[in-house]
Amino acid sequence: MSMTAAPAGDQRRWMSLLARWETLLVLALIGLIVLGTTLSPFFLTAGNFSNLIAALMEVAIMAMPMTLIIVLGEIDLSVESMAGLSSAILGFLWAAGVPLWIGIAVVLVVGAMGGLLNGLIVARGGLPSLVVTLGTLALFRGMALIVLGPRGVSDFPDWFTAFGFGHVPGTLIPWPFMVFLALALVLGIVLHRTWIGRQVFAIGKNPSTARFSGVRVTRIRVSLFVLSGMVASLAGIILTSRLSSARADAGSGMTLTVATVVLLGGVNIFGGSGTIPGVALAVLCVAVMQNALRLASVTVEVQSIALGLLLILSVVIPTFAHQAKSALDRARRGRPPPADSIARGEAAP
């Protein structure tokens, strides 16, 4: 009897592994690499892989705190304009003769204050984060245009610009990739191995229940928005360094890619579930896809369509998967489905 039970248990474990979203992302990444190799003979080169990683690092960095915010059941659409505002302020201060290290510190504080504004309005005011951050998206972009206007600042010191497009000595690994790895490691530990992460998941699943359980829902919401604003400012600094130029429109269009990466990583748009490793794999998938399309001389419009379709699929597929799993569990227990579960996109307990 034990001989029969053991293979059955092994089979269940293998099925569980194959059903994990991260496993599917690994398979998708392999498929995209094969596709890129087919489309261009220059794809499988060390230099190209270095370039494709560097091109998406600002998005990848902003996607890390965004993961926690969406797991929380909220969203921050203002990250791209905060990156642009940070670039504008840094360029303005440098052009005015302020030492660069002071300018960087000021920019990080501005990012934290912008995140605090979002967090207070959402958590204290009880307004939807979608609407609030859509408003601050326009607000921060307008402030960037006031600070720097249409001009650009590009005479930054060599040590600063070298960080943006330089590599770790002896390798082709871009320096910003090390920032991304450090951030992913720290936030991965916080989300998956600490009481803070458990509270974030609890809020995302049911804020009212979490509040009655003693979770400081307001404080955690505000703190995560502050973190998102500060990291968006850091991404703006890195983008300024990589482009060797500060502009008010820096980061335009990045919010769509950030959201795509997070949702493609398996984070539930309704909150309550998601992993940092999944989002890290999604970063690589999007980077490889965009690079392969560029090498194949695919137009920007088609690349935008591909990204939009990817965003839709990253929402639709997990939602239907959760619904299918919920229906299967209910069928096994002989329970009828709740009437509003499909409308909410939530799995039954």
C-alpha positions, 0 to 999 in steps of 0.5 A: 500500500505504501508503494502505491501511495508514494508514486501518487504523492510524487505525482501530486508534487510534480503536478503542483510544480508544473501548475505553479505560475513561476514554472510557466514563466520559466518555460515562456522565457525559454520559448522567447529565447528560442524565438529571439535566436531564430529572429536574429543571429546577434541575439545569443551574444553576451553584449546583447544580453547585457543591453536587454537587461540594462534597457529594462532596469528602471522598470524592473526596479519600480516593479518591486514595490509595485508588487507589494502594493498590488498584493495589498489590493492597491495600485500606483500609476504615478511611478513614471511621472515621479521618475520624470520629476526626480530627473527634472529636479536632479538636473535643475539642482545640478545646473544650479551648482548644487553638489550631485550627492545633495541633489540625489538626497533631495530627489529621494526625499521628494519621492518619499513625500510624493508617495506619502501624499498618495498613501495619505489620500488613499489610506486616510481619505478612503479614495480608490488608489486608481483614481488618486494615483492617476491624478498624481500622475498628471500632477507630478508630470506638470511639476516636472515641466515647471521645474525644468521646462522643455530643456535638458541638462546633460553635463553630469560628471563621468562617475555618475553617468558611468553608473548608468551604462557601466558594468561590474568590473570584469563582467558585462553585468550592468550596475543597475542590475545589481540594484535590482537584485538587491531590491528584489532580495530585500523585498522578497524576504520582507514579503515572504519571510516576515510578519510584514509580508503576512500582514500585506497578504492579509490586507490584500485578501480581506482588509476588514478582517485584517483590521479586526485581527489587529493589523495596522492597515492604514500604516502599512498602506501609507508605508508601501506608497512611500516606498513606491515613491522613493524607489520611483525616484531612485529609478529616475536617478538611474534613468538620468545616469543611463541617458546622461541627460535629465528631462521632465518627460523622462520615464514616459510610458513606463507605468504600462510596462511596470504593471505588465511585468507585475501582473505577468509575474502572477500577482493577482490584480485583486490583491492577496497573492503574488511572489517576488520571484515570479515578477523577477522572471516576468522582467526577464520575459518582457526584456527578452521579448522586447529585445527580440522584436527590436532585433527583428526590426519590428516597429514600435507600434507592433511592440506596443500591441504585443505589450498590451496583449501581454498585459491582457493575458497576464490578467485573464489567464490567472483569473480564469485559472483561479476560477477553474481551481475554485470550481474544481475544489467546490465540485470535490466538496460538493459545494455550490459556487457563490453567486458573486465569485466570478464577478469579483474574480476571487477564489472561494475559501 
